[in-house]
Amino acid sequence: MTYEGNGGTSVPQKREILHYHGDEARVIFVISAFVIIVAQSTGAELPLSTIGAVVSAVVLVIAAGTTNPALSWIHWVNAFLAIGGTLLFGTNAVERYRAGTNISDPSFIYLEVLALLSLFALYFTTRTIRGMFLRANSR
């Protein structure tokens, strides 16, 4: 495959790495950071202070930007962030639901979305870590 009009420079093909799901985790972290900022900006009751929300969003975006198959340690950081998000937002969502919060309450919806995004990030990160072990054991 070549770009037209640039002298035939070829585009490198995407390398498939078995059981690597860092790209999915990266997208989920950026979406989560976006949701955190929007939720905090619109007055949703998140279990974070304003500075905590902004710092969390920045950390998620930095983790997303750093994620790549060559750095195995970042996948452990991603797992830690995903576990933290799942526990923080998931427990708050369940507590609010049990307290009788209306499920159409924007704060509850934001919490639920962030908990589910964190769970998906944890799944993909765990699959990536599993793949790292499988690749190391197959050598």
C-alpha positions in Angstrom: 0.0 0.0 0.0 1.4 3.4 -0.9 0.3 7.0 -0.5 -0.5 8.7 -3.7 1.7 11.6 -4.7 4.5 11.2 -2.2 6.9 9.2 -4.3 5.6 5.8 -3.3 6.4 5.8 0.4 4.9 2.6 1.8 2.8 2.4 4.9 4.0 -0.2 7.3 1.5 -3.0 8.1 0.1 -3.2 11.6 1.9 -6.0 13.5 -0.5 -8.4 15.2 0.7 -9.4 18.6 -1.2 -12.4 20.0 -3.3 -11.6 23.0 -2.3 -7.9 23.0 -5.3 -5.7 23.9 -3.4 -2.5 24.9 -5.1 -0.6 22.1 -8.5 -1.3 23.6 -7.4 -0.4 27.1 -5.9 2.8 25.8 -9.2 3.9 24.1 -11.2 3.0 27.3 -8.9 5.0 29.5 -9.2 8.1 27.2 -13.0 7.7 27.1 -13.0 7.3 30.9 -10.9 10.5 31.4 -13.4 12.4 29.1 -16.4 11.1 31.1 -14.8 12.1 34.4 -14.1 15.6 33.2 -17.6 16.0 31.7 -19.3 14.5 34.8 -17.3 16.8 37.2 -18.0 19.8 35.0 -21.7 19.2 34.9 -22.0 18.9 38.7 -22.3 15.2 39.0 -21.6 13.8 42.4 -18.5 11.7 41.9 -16.5 10.2 44.7 -13.6 12.6 43.8 -12.9 16.2 44.5 -12.5 18.6 41.6 -8.7 18.3 41.8 -9.0 14.5 42.2 -11.1 14.2 39.1 -8.7 16.3 37.0 -5.7 14.4 38.3 -7.4 11.1 37.7 -8.2 12.1 34.1 -4.6 13.2 33.5 -3.2 9.9 35.0 -5.6 7.9 32.7 -4.5 9.8 29.6 -0.8 9.5 30.5 -1.3 5.7 31.1 -3.1 5.5 27.7 -0.4 7.4 25.9 2.3 5.2 27.5 0.7 1.9 26.8 2.5 -0.2 24.2 3.6 -3.8 23.7 7.2 -3.0 24.4 6.7 -1.9 28.0 5.4 -4.7 30.1 5.2 -2.7 33.3 2.6 -0.3 32.0 0.1 -3.1 31.7 0.5 -3.7 35.4 -0.1 0.0 36.0 -3.2 -0.2 33.8 -4.5 -3.2 35.8 -4.0 -1.2 39.0 -5.9 1.8 37.5 -8.7 -0.4 36.2 -9.1 -2.2 39.6 -9.1 1.2 41.4 -11.7 2.6 39.0 -13.9 -0.5 39.3 -13.8 -0.4 43.1 -14.2 3.3 43.4 -17.0 3.8 40.9 -18.6 0.4 41.2 -19.1 0.5 45.0 -20.4 4.0 44.8 -22.9 3.1 42.1 -24.1 0.1 44.0 -24.4 2.1 47.3 -26.4 4.8 45.6 -28.7 2.3 43.9 -29.4 0.5 47.2 -30.0 3.9 48.9 -32.9 4.4 46.4 -31.3 6.7 43.9 -33.3 7.1 40.8 -31.5 5.3 38.0 -32.1 8.2 35.7 -30.1 10.5 38.0 -27.1 11.8 36.0 -24.7 11.2 38.9 -25.8 7.6 39.1 -25.5 7.2 35.3 -21.9 8.6 35.3 -20.9 6.3 38.1 -22.4 3.3 36.4 -20.7 4.2 33.1 -17.3 4.7 34.8 -17.6 1.4 36.7 -18.4 -0.5 33.5 -15.6 1.2 31.5 -13.2 0.3 34.3 -14.4 -3.3 34.2 -13.8 -3.5 30.4 -10.4 -1.9 30.9 -9.6 -4.5 33.5 -10.7 -7.3 31.2 -8.5 -6.1 28.3 -5.6 -5.4 30.6 -5.8 -8.8 32.2 -5.9 -10.4 28.7 -2.8 -8.5 27.8 -0.9 -9.6 30.9 -2.0 -13.2 30.3 -0.6 -12.8 26.7 2.7 -11.6 28.1 3.0 -14.7 30.2 2.0 -17.0 27.3 4.6 -15.4 25.0 7.3 -15.6 27.7 6.5 -19.3 28.3 6.4 -20.2 24.6 10.0 -19.2 24.0 
